[in-house]
Amino acid sequence: MSALLPDQNEILHEARVESIATGGAGVARLGRRAVFIPKTAPGDIVRFRITKEKGKHLVGELTEVIRPGPARTAPPCAHWNDCGGCALQHIDPTAQAEAKKRIFLDTLARIGKIIPVVPVYTIALAENEKRYRRRARFHIRGSEIGFFAPGTQRPVEIEDCLLVEQPIADALGRIRHLLQSEPKAGRVEAVEITSLGEEEGASVGLHLHAAGHRERGNSRIDPRTLSPWKKFAEENHFPLTTAGRREPGEPPRWRSRYRPDTEYPELSLGVSPESFIQPNRALNQLLVKSVVEECRLNDETGVLDLYCGAGNFSFPLAMRAGRVLGVEENPHAVADAGLNQEENGVGNADFLCRGAHKLTEEEVVSKLGGERPDVVVLDPPRKGALEAIPLIAALAPSQVVYVSCNPATFARDARELAMSGYRARAAHVFDMFPHTAHLEILTSWTRKDPSGPTQRS
């Protein structure tokens, strides 16, 4: 990064915002250089100053909206200006979804060098713009609880988050009262709150993180700090857990229920606090349904579900497939999947605790009864699935269904899939996280030559 001249950040510029970039900042032009300006909307005519110079692009700070664009709207949240969570709340929801589709296409072209030849569909729910998150992590600093300001670890106290389900919002107010009345309770770093909307006798589950847990590993919470939290949880009938040194499968587990298809019974999946769960209930159900449909299963299909978590896709797939092998490196999630298998009576699924980079072709074939998978489903974390591409190429499934939450790593992996002999058949952008800059991508791929493995150059 090159330094700005002392008076350069005092110069005001005017420009029209052209689009929204990954991360949620508006993109304008200053000469031939792109300027990324947070809190702007497509079509805005804005006045701004330059605050940073990063190689080929600049970072700007909005000083005035001279003329708002057609997509700009009033943010409904009182914390929007300070909180870093909702980068797009000032943009009309329809324009938000369109911006995320454009981010996906631009990233795929820039990093993956791929221009889709299939339509890209956006999936969003108009009634799903508020109170859609069933899990959220709040940071604690003494008597304050909230989120970090953009690009910092400076906490912004939150009275209410409009994205979380109502039980979480109610619990947030009670926790604030606890922190103010019991100073010892404020010595934890964060609390993750999960809505248990379908559970009887409890509205949320609490998962505490010890102060400095990232630096010191699985550190324990001091008993004097934990004591007021235990009393608080008992009085409010909130299940309470603490991060670190819990055994896989140890209760409590949060409950997620959904029906992947009207032809099949409702699934009930238990998920430990340490396991990933899609935070948007309604969109997750649509995502699962779309994954199952894209796989085009029959009762002889073998499926490899990589990064399977507690079985969010594995069990709906097993209802239509011949056999499913779920692979996941988080031992808590694998234990959850095993318990979910018993509780739902699913007999044609196996689960393996293994990192995708350590999984071998022979293990997969053995676990699927001596057969190669017909379909590989993968839903990796934000780092992507580059480590799994050589295995997929060697297994040579006829279909690959890739779910991603990171356009950049997905675009990189998509290029590798294309080099391994696959072409895109379908693409969907799910607005899983309205008002934020995050998106979920579902793409389906088929082999160009289904006769055997492709040698990558």
Sequence and secondary structure as in RCSB ss.txt:
>XXXX:A:sequence
MSALLPDQNEILHEARVESIATGGAGVARLGRRAVFIPKTAPGDIVRFRITKEKGKHLVGELTEVIRPGPARTAP
PCAHWNDCGGCALQHIDPTAQAEAKKRIFLDTLARIGKIIPVVPVYTIALAENEKRYRRRARFHIRGSEIGFFAP
GTQRPVEIEDCLLVEQPIADALGRIRHLLQSEPKAGRVEAVEITSLGEEEGASVGLHLHAAGHRERGNSRIDPRT
LSPWKKFAEENHFPLTTAGRREPGEPPRWRSRYRPDTEYPELSLGVSPESFIQPNRALNQLLVKSVVEECRLNDE
TGVLDLYCGAGNFSFPLAMRAGRVLGVEENPHAVADAGLNQEENGVGNADFLCRGAHKLTEEEVVSKLGGERPDV
VVLDPPRKGALEAIPLIAALAPSQVVYVSCNPATFARDARELAMSGYRARAAHVFDMFPHTAHLEILTSWTRKDP
SGPTQRS
>XXXX:A:secstr
 B   TTGGG EEEEE  EE TTS EEEEETTEEEEETT  TT EEEEEEEEEETTEEEEEEEEEEE  TTB   
S TTTTT SS TTTTB HHHHHHHHHHHHHHHHHHTS    SS EEEE  GGGSSS BSEEEEEEETTEEEEE T
TS  EEE S  TTB HHHHHHHHHHHHHHHH GGGGGEEEEEEEE TTSTT SEEEEEEETTHHHHSS    HHH
HHHHHHHHHHHT  EEESSS  TT S  EEEEE S TTS  EEEEE TTS   SBHHHHHHHHHHHHHHH   TT
 EEEEET TTTTTHHHHHTTSSEEEEEES HHHHHHHHHHHHHHT  SEEEEE  GGG  HHHHHHHTTT   SE
EEE   TT SGGGHHHHHHH  SEEEEEES HHHHHHHHHHHHHTTEEEEEEEEE  STTSS  EEEEEEEESST
TS     
